[in-house]
Amino acid sequence: MKKWNLLALVFILSACFCLVGIGAAYSGGTMTDLGTLPGGGSSEASGINTKGQIVGWSYTTSGYKHAFLYSGGKMIDLGTLPGGLYSYATGINDNGQIVGYSDTASGEEHAFLYSYPAGTWKDLGTLDGDRSRATGINKSGHIVGWVRKASGREHAFLYIGSTMTDLGTLGGTNSYATAINNNGQIVGYSNTAVGYMHAFLYTYPAGTWKDLGNLPGTGVGLDSFADGINDQGQIVGTGSTPSGLSHAFLYSGGTMKDLGTLGKAPSCAYGINYDGKIVGRSQTVSNERHAFLYSGGKMTDLAQPGWTYNIAYAINSGGKIVGVSSTPSGPNHAFLYTPPSGCLPAILLLLLN
């Protein structure tokens, strides 16, 4: 190989490493149908960790939905809490700890922690009520979600060790925690003292609440909902616009930014990775619901031929995206979108010269 080719190859490989690391290239990526559990008609993926392990739910031969883990090209049925019929997995960390919710032998719905590959289940309980759901987990194993109390009100919780703590509200009746980052920052949405639903940021262990307010130009009487946060403290979710329609937002540096749509409202943002890449779904000009990636100030439609009416729920640090889509064969299936590296053709050309 010529000296200049070798130098060029080193340069391209370095560039590729950077591109793959930040997930810069997305057009022309690969959409993979993850299928379903045996006998299932549909499935949905809700979370992915940096290792590429995916969780969600799928119908089974019993007709009930079961939580699954997709790892090594295989979808694994996680079952349910003892005596239960259904379960949903909502999040996974890099230690293989999976959270979600399942019914129990008594018919109640409880948040759970499932440890892989040990295969152990832990019922997180419900405080003094009869229902709880876990929605997120960080690398330390701290879990968030919400619980229905004996009073009938629903409150966000933080679960650490073996203790579930009621986080309270923004002054209103109900609150729901949806995600937690590795710094202990928790997001979700809560009723305010005057009854509206607002996105919030709760900081642990300080125990401080912050009302994130509304999209620019809207009044206190409109709602907002936070669904994701990264380790930089950037928050994504959905907020009402002055016209009453819903738009995806990014909250960063104390400012809530309207991310727009793929042509029509509503749009909703569900996940954000370390690099600030955002995923969600939006209505298109043709009135279809499409998954999107928002990066560099631009919202990109991720739908590919045959893959329509899709939603992206989560994105990992490598830029891999998971969600649910109508597939070329018809049913709604969990999917994995893998961005291209954009490097291999250039490398091959150099090697051939």
C-alpha positions in Angstrom: 0.0 0.0 0.0 1.3 3.5 -0.9 2.4 5.7 2.0 -0.2 8.4 1.3 -2.9 5.7 1.1 -1.8 4.4 4.5 -1.9 7.9 6.0 -5.3 8.5 4.4 -6.6 5.2 5.9 -5.5 6.2 9.3 -7.3 9.5 8.9 -10.5 7.9 7.7 -10.5 5.3 10.5 -10.1 8.1 13.0 -13.0 10.0 11.4 -15.1 6.9 11.4 -14.5 6.4 15.1 -15.7 9.9 15.8 -18.7 9.6 13.6 -19.8 6.3 15.1 -19.2 7.6 18.6 -21.5 10.6 18.2 -24.0 8.8 15.9 -23.6 11.5 13.2 -24.8 9.6 10.2 -28.4 8.6 10.0 -29.8 8.7 6.4 -29.8 5.2 4.8 -29.6 3.3 8.1 -30.9 -0.2 8.7 -34.3 -0.9 10.1 -34.5 -4.4 11.8 -37.8 -6.1 12.6 -37.3 -7.7 16.1 -40.3 -9.9 15.6 -42.4 -11.1 18.6 -42.3 -13.8 21.2 -43.5 -17.2 20.0 -47.2 -17.0 19.1 -47.3 -13.2 19.5 -49.0 -10.9 17.0 -47.3 -7.6 17.9 -44.5 -6.2 20.0 -43.0 -2.9 21.1 -39.5 -1.9 22.2 -39.2 0.8 24.9 -35.6 0.9 26.0 -32.0 0.2 24.9 -28.7 0.3 26.8 -25.2 1.1 25.6 -24.6 -2.6 25.0 -27.5 -2.7 22.5 -29.7 -4.8 24.8 -33.3 -4.0 24.2 -36.5 -4.3 26.3 -40.2 -4.0 25.7 -43.2 -6.2 25.5 -44.8 -8.7 23.1 -48.0 -10.7 22.9 -47.6 -14.4 23.6 -49.5 -17.6 22.7 -51.5 -17.0 25.9 -52.9 -13.7 24.5 -51.3 -11.7 27.2 -48.4 -9.3 26.9 -45.0 -10.3 28.4 -41.9 -8.2 29.0 -39.0 -9.2 26.8 -35.2 -8.8 26.6 -33.7 -8.8 23.1 -30.0 -9.7 23.3 -27.6 -11.5 20.9 -30.3 -11.6 18.2 -32.8 -13.4 20.4 -36.0 -12.2 22.1 -36.3 -13.7 25.6 -39.6 -13.9 27.4 -39.1 -12.6 31.0 -42.4 -13.9 32.3 -44.2 -12.1 35.0 -44.2 -11.5 38.8 -45.3 -14.7 40.6 -48.9 -15.6 39.7 -49.2 -12.8 37.2 -50.6 -12.9 33.6 -49.0 -9.8 32.0 -45.9 -7.7 32.2 -44.2 -4.7 30.5 -40.5 -3.8 30.5 -39.8 0.0 30.3 -36.1 0.4 30.9 -32.7 -1.3 31.2 -29.3 -0.2 32.4 -25.8 -1.4 31.4 -25.8 -3.9 34.3 -28.7 -5.8 32.9 -31.2 -4.5 35.4 -34.6 -4.2 33.9 -37.7 -2.4 35.2 -41.3 -2.3 34.4 -44.6 -3.5 35.8 -46.6 -6.7 36.1 -49.8 -7.9 37.6 -49.6 -10.2 40.6 -51.5 -13.3 41.9 -53.8 -10.9 43.8 -54.6 -9.0 40.6 -52.8 -5.8 41.7 -50.2 -4.1 39.3 -46.7 -3.7 40.8 -43.5 -2.2 39.7 -40.7 -4.7 39.3 -36.9 -5.1 39.0 -35.6 -8.0 36.9 -31.9 -8.9 37.0 -30.3 -10.5 33.9 -28.8 -13.0 33.4 -29.6 -14.2 37.0 -33.3 -14.2 36.1 -34.4 -12.9 39.4 -37.6 -10.9 40.0 -38.1 -8.3 42.7 -41.6 -6.9 43.5 -41.1 -3.2 44.4 -44.4 -2.9 46.2 -46.8 0.0 46.3 -46.4 2.0 49.5 -50.0 2.1 51.0 -51.8 1.6 47.7 -52.6 -1.1 45.2 -50.7 -0.1 42.0 -47.3 1.0 40.9 -45.3 1.2 37.7 -41.5 1.6 37.2 -40.5 3.7 34.2 -36.7 4.3 34.5 -33.5 3.1 36.0 -29.9 4.5 36.1 -26.5 2.9 36.3 -26.6 2.9 40.2 -29.9 0.9 40.1 -32.0 3.8 41.3 -35.5 3.4 40.0 -38.3 5.9 39.3 -42.0 5.6 38.5 -45.3 6.3 40.1 -47.6 4.7 42.6 -51.3 4.9 43.4 -51.8 5.7 47.0 -54.7 4.6 49.3 -56.1 8.1 48.8 -56.5 7.4 45.1 -53.9 10.0 44.2 -50.9 9.0 42.1 -47.4 10.2 43.1 -43.9 9.9 41.6 -41.5 7.6 43.5 -37.8 7.0 43.8 -36.8 3.4 44.8 -33.2 2.9 46.2 -32.1 -0.3 47.8 -35.3 -1.6 49.3 -37.0 1.7 50.0 -39.7 3.4 47.9 -39.9 7.1 48.6 -42.9 9.3 47.7 -41.6 12.3 45.9 -44.7 14.4 46.3 -45.9 16.8 43.6 -45.6 20.4 42.3 -48.3 21.4 44.6 -51.2 19.6 42.9 -52.8 16.2 43.3 -50.8 13.8 41.0 -47.3 13.4 39.7 -45.5 10.8 37.5 -41.7 10.2 37.2 -40.7 9.0 33.8 -36.8 9.0 33.7 -33.7 9.3 35.8 -30.1 10.1 34.7 -26.9 8.9 36.2 -26.6 12.1 38.3 -29.8 11.5 40.2 -31.9 14.0 38.2 -35.5 12.9 37.7 -38.0 14.1 35.3 -41.7 13.6 34.7 -44.9 15.7 35.0 -47.1 16.8 37.9 -50.3 18.8 38.6 -49.5 22.3 39.8 -51.4 24.0 42.6 -53.8 25.4 40.1 -54.4 22.1 38.5 -52.4 22.2 35.2 -50.0 19.5 34.3 -46.4 20.7 34.0 -43.1 19.0 33.3 -40.7 18.9 36.3 -37.1 18.3 37.3 -36.5 16.7 40.7 -32.9 16.6 42.0 -31.8 13.8 44.3 -30.6 13.8 47.1 -31.2 17.6 47.5 -35.0 16.9 47.1 -35.6 20.1 45.1 -38.4 20.5 42.6 -38.3 22.7 39.5 -41.4 23.5 37.4 -40.2 23.5 33.8 -43.2 25.6 32.7 -44.5 25.8 29.1 -43.3 26.3 25.5 -42.5 29.9 24.6 -45.5 32.1 24.0 -47.8 29.9 26.0 -49.5 30.8 29.3 -49.5 28.9 32.6 -52.8 27.3 31.7 -51.3 24.9 29.2 -49.7 21.5 29.8 -46.2 20.1 29.4 -44.8 16.6 30.0 -41.2 15.5 30.3 -40.2 12.0 29.2 -36.4 11.8 29.0 -33.2 13.3 30.4 -29.5 12.7 29.6 -26.5 13.0 31.8 -26.0 16.6 30.6 -29.3 17.5 32.2 -31.0 18.1 28.8 -34.7 17.2 29.0 -37.2 16.2 26.3 -40.9 15.9 26.2 -44.1 17.4 24.8 -45.8 20.7 25.4 -49.0 22.5 24.3 -48.5 25.4 21.8 -50.5 28.7 21.8 -52.8 27.1 19.2 -53.5 24.2 21.5 -51.6 21.6 19.5 -48.8 19.5 21.0 -45.1 19.9 20.0 -42.0 18.1 21.0 -39.6 20.1 23.1 -36.0 20.3 24.4 -35.3 21.9 27.7 -31.7 23.0 28.1 -29.9 25.8 29.9 -33.2 27.0 31.5 -35.0 27.4 28.1 -37.7 25.2 26.6 -37.3 25.0 22.8 -40.1 24.0 20.4 -38.7 21.2 18.1 -41.5 21.6 15.5 -43.0 18.7 13.6 -42.6 16.6 10.4 -45.3 18.6 8.8 -48.2 18.4 11.2 -48.9 18.3 14.9 -48.8 16.5 17.2 -45.2 15.7 17.8 -43.8 14.1 20.9 -40.2 13.6 22.1 -39.5 10.5 24.2 -35.7 9.9 24.4 -32.4 11.8 24.3 -28.9 10.3 24.4 -25.6 11.6 25.7 -24.9 13.6 22.6 -28.2 15.4 22.6 -29.8 13.3 19.8 -33.6 13.2 20.3 -36.2 10.7 19.2 -39.9 10.6 19.2 -42.8 10.7 16.8 -44.7 13.3 14.7 -47.6 13.5 12.3 -46.6 14.1 8.7 -48.3 16.1 6.0 -49.9 12.9 4.7 -51.4 12.3 8.2 -49.2 9.4 9.0 -47.4 8.9 12.3 -43.6 8.7 11.8 -40.6 8.2 14.1 -38.1 11.1 14.0 -34.6 11.9 14.9 -33.8 15.4 15.9 -30.1 16.4 15.6 -28.2 19.6 14.7 -31.4 21.6 14.7 -33.2 19.4 12.2 -36.0 16.8 12.5 -35.4 13.8 10.2 -38.2 11.4 9.3 -36.9 7.8 10.0 -39.7 6.0 8.1 -38.4 3.8 5.3 -40.4 2.1 2.5 -42.8 -0.3 4.0 -42.2 1.0 7.6 -45.0 3.4 8.5 -47.0 4.6 11.5 -43.9 4.2 13.7 -42.7 5.7 17.0 -39.2 5.9 18.4 -39.0 5.6 22.1 -35.3 5.5 23.0 -31.8 6.1 21.6 -28.5 4.9 23.1 -25.0 6.5 23.0 -24.1 4.7 19.8 -27.1 6.2 18.0 -29.2 3.0 17.9 -32.9 3.7 18.1 -35.8 1.4 19.2 -39.5 1.7 19.0 -42.6 0.2 17.2 -43.6 0.3 13.6 -45.9 -1.2 11.1 -43.6 -3.5 9.1 -43.6 -4.6 5.5 -45.5 -7.7 6.6 -48.2 -5.6 8.3 -48.3 -6.0 12.1 -46.8 -3.6 14.6 -43.4 -4.9 15.7 -40.6 -3.7 17.8 -37.8 -2.3 15.7 -34.1 -1.5 15.9 -32.8 1.3 13.7 -29.0 1.2 13.2 -27.3 4.2 11.7 -24.7 3.7 9.0 -21.0 4.4 9.7 -20.5 6.0 6.2 -16.9 4.8 6.2 -16.6 1.3 4.7 -16.8 2.2 1.0 -13.9 4.7 1.3 -11.8 2.2 3.2 -12.3 -0.5 0.5 -11.3 2.0 -2.2 -8.0 2.7 -0.4 -7.3 -1.0 0.1 -7.8 -1.7 -3.6 -5.4 1.0 -4.8 
